[in-house]
Amino acid sequence: VIKAFPIAAFNNDSTAVIFDATSYFSGSNKDILDIKGLSAEETVISNVDYQSNMSYINDVEAYSRNVSVNSEITMKLTLTSRLIGLELTNKPELTVGITTSLTLLDQDKMLVRLADARIGTGYYRFTKFNADGGTKNDYFASRWKLEPKDPEALKRRGTSEPVKPIIIYVDTLFLVITFFLPLKILS
């Protein structure tokens, strides 16, 4: 869970809620878009000044289990030379279009599992706070909820089709965009 919103209203039979998340999608939200520290060639983005007055929500689409929000976010960048560590006087503006989804979580919550570097899973970083005031970064593994369609077949043969298969969609332009974005910022 990244963010919680206060409930503004309920419908008549309390099966739906209304909450205001406008600032979350159209402002300076580092949970959605954090490009500070990205670099291209010998230049690093050392600071990002989000321009909330120039950012807005383009479109909202609602589905049965999620809501998809398309936003335009404008920011002013401070660039620093990696070689000599000096800030560049040019502060370019960058506007990006992003789509974010809010998804309804299942009622049956999955237990978290610590990530293990020997196993190739994705991970989420979190900070542990010790009783003596120290901190330590640790990582949770990101996992899929795979449930067997036929639990008996799983016991007998060790395999079963999943109830809900994992489907991953990859856009053919994804690698091109992630490679050229830092170069576009410099030009």
N, C-alpha and C positions, 0 to 999 in steps of 0.2 A: 504494500500500500504506500503510495507516494504522497497522496494528499487526501484530506477529508474536507468535506464542505458542509456547512450548517444547512439544515433543511429549512426552506423558506415557506413551503406550503405542502399540503397533501390534497389528493383528489377526494371526491365524496366518500368512496369506500376504502380509503387509505391503502390502495394497492399501488399507487404511484406517488412519487415525490417530486418537488420542484426545488432546485438549488441553483445559485448564481455562480458560475465558474468563468465569467467573462474575463476577469483579470488574469486568471490562470492561463488562458490561451492567447491573449492579445498583449501581454505585458512582458516584463523582464523575468521570465520563468526559466531558471537554469535546469530544472528537471526535464523540460522539454527540449531546450536548445542551449547547449553550453559549448561555445567554440573557443573559449579562452585557452591559450596554450597550443592551438593548432599552428603548424608551421608549413611554409613552402619555401624552398630554396634556402636563402639565408635570413628569412624574416619570420618572426613569431608574432602571433596576436597576443599582446601583453595585457590588453584591457578591452572590455566590451561595454559600451554605454548604450543600453537598450532605449530606443526611442518609442515609448509607449504611445505618444500622441500621433505617431505615424504608423502604428501597428494596428491591425484589425482582424476580425473574423470574417472570412470569405463565405463559408458555407458550413452547414451542419446537417448531417444525415443520420437519422435514427433507424436502428434495426431492432430485432427482437432481443438481442443480448448485449448490444453495444451501441455507442454513439460515436460517430466519426466527425471530427472538427478540423476544417481546413483554415489555416491562419496565414497571414502575411506579417512577418516580423521584421522590423527595420532596426538596425543598430549602427552605431558609429564605432569604428575600430581604432585602437591605438596599436601601431605596429612598432616592433623593436628589432633592430639589427642583431642577429645572433653573433656576428663576428666581434663587434665592439660594444654591444649592449646599450647603444643609444636609441632613444625614441625617435622615430621618423616624424617630421613635421606634418606630413600628409596624413589626414585622418579620414580614410574613405568610409562612405556609407555602404552598407550591404543590406539588401532586402531578400529574404528567403521565404519561400512558400513551404509550409510543412503541414502534414496531416497527422493528427493524433487521435487515438481511440480510447474511450472509456469503456471498460468491459465489466459486465456484471459477473461477480465471482460466484463460484459454486457454493452451495450451503455446506457441503462436506469439505472442510478445509484440509489441505495437505500439510503434513509436518515439514518443517524446514530441515535441510540437510547441509552440513558444512561441506564446502567444495574441497576436492582433493586434486592437487595439480597433476597427479598421475592419471586422472580420468578426464577425458576430453569433453567436459561439459561447459556451458556458459556459466557465468557467476555474477553475483551482485556483492559489492563491497559494503561493509558496515563497520562501525567503530564500537569496540567494547570499552567500557569504562570500568576501571578497577576500583576497589575500595580505598586504595592508597592514593587515588587521584591520577593514576597513569591511564594511558589509552593504548589500544592496540587495534590495528585494522585486521579484520577477518573477512571471510567470504562465504556466502551461501551459494550452493549449486542451483542453477535454474534447471527445472525438470519438466517433463511432460507427464500428464496424467494418462497413463496407458492402462486400460482395463480390458481383460480378455472377454471376447464375445462368448466363448464357451469355456468356463472355468474347469469343467471336467476334462475336456480335451487337453487343456494346459497341464493338468495333473498326469494324464495318461501319456501324452506324446511330448510334452514340454513346449508345445507351440499352440497358438490360437490367434485368429485375426483379432485386431483391437475393435472395441465398440466404436470408437471414433478415431480413424487413422490420422496421422500427422501429415498435413499438407503444407508445403513451403512454396510460396510464390516468389520468384526472383525476377526482377525487371532486367532486361538486357542492358539498360543504360546505367544500372546501379554503379558498376565499377568506374565507368567513365565519369559520372557525376562526382563521386567521392575523390577521384584523382584530380579533376580539374577545378573543383571548388576553391582550394587554397590558391591556385594559380590565378583564378579570376579575381580574387580579392586583391592581389598585388597589382593587377593591371588597371 
